[in-house]
Amino acid sequence: MPVQQGPNVVPSCLLPDLFKRLDANNRLVVLDMGQAISSTVRYFSQYRCQLNFIDLYSEDCIALPNPDLNHQQKVDSLRYLLNLGPSTKIDICLFWDVFSYLDDSFVRALIEALEPNISETTGALIINPRDSRRHLPFYRYGISDESHFTQTENSGIQPPIFPRSQRDLNNLIDYFAIDRGRLMSQSRAEYLLLVDREYDKTDRSMI
């Protein structure tokens, strides 16, 4: 019987920039799009924190996406999964590599579903292939400390990948903008997303 390997601890160039934006004196709201990793729970236990795990990887939008859903139906279904109160404002959103497993229509729907819970100070982290031709390793991610995350080999079959260049991704994420990026191992890059305060909703393309 194969023995599952434990998590690897990987340095991050951008987690420190994400965490230094936090005010430890205030109650924080963190949204993690992956599984409830024990190291992530331990790390955020030092804060007064509402920690939300929404494992989109196990949901139909990735596992069995319905091509017949229109845009608003996708937004509504994702908003239901997020299950965030209308007054909840997210301080940190850990997307990890979830965008790479969503087609363009679901990325747009996810961004719109999150919009009521995003403030001008929200920050986010994503992991993406370096460009549209790269393979993406199949990992589960978590937080180790303020400058390291964990990655663990995922079990099961890897879903289809929708790799995008940085430019293509930036065109999809609407009110978010890629503030900076850093190269990682295994043909990946990490990106820090911040809210584009100059974004004009009237410029939003018709879907």
C-alpha positions, 0 to 999 in steps of 0.5 A: 500500500503506497504511503502518502507523502507529507507536505513540503514547505515552500518559500514564498516571496509574496506571502510577506507582502500579503500579511504585512497589510493586516492589522492584527488589532482588528478581527480578520476575515480569511477565505481559503479556496482549498481544503482545511489544512491543519497548518493554515488553521494553526497559523491563523490561530494567532489572530482574531480571525474568521477563517473560511474554507471553501473547497471548490476543487471538490465542487461541480464547477470543477469536477462536473461543470454544467455547460448549460448554466448561464452566467447568472446561474453560475454566479448564484451557485458560487455565491451559495457555495461561498455562504458569506454574509452580505456584510462580511468583508474579506481581508485575505483570499487564498485562491491558490491554483483554483483559477487554473481548474476553472474555464473563463466563464466560471472565473468571471462568475467566481469574481462576480460572486465574491464582489459583495464581500470585497473591500478596497483593502482586500488582498489575494494570492494565486498560483498559476502556470508561468504561461499558457503552455506549462503543466501544473503540478497537482497539489493541495496548498496551505500556510506554514508561516508568514513567508512559507506555504505547504504543498502536498501531493493531491490524490485522485485524478487531476481535473482538466487544466485551463492554463493562462498567461499573466495577461490573459488572467489579468483580463479575467479578474475584473476589479482585481489586478495583479500587483506583482508576480514571482517565479516559482519552481515547477514552471509556476508563478505566484501572484499578489492581487490587489483591488484596482481602485480605479476600476470602473464597473461601467467598463465591464464587458458584456458576458 
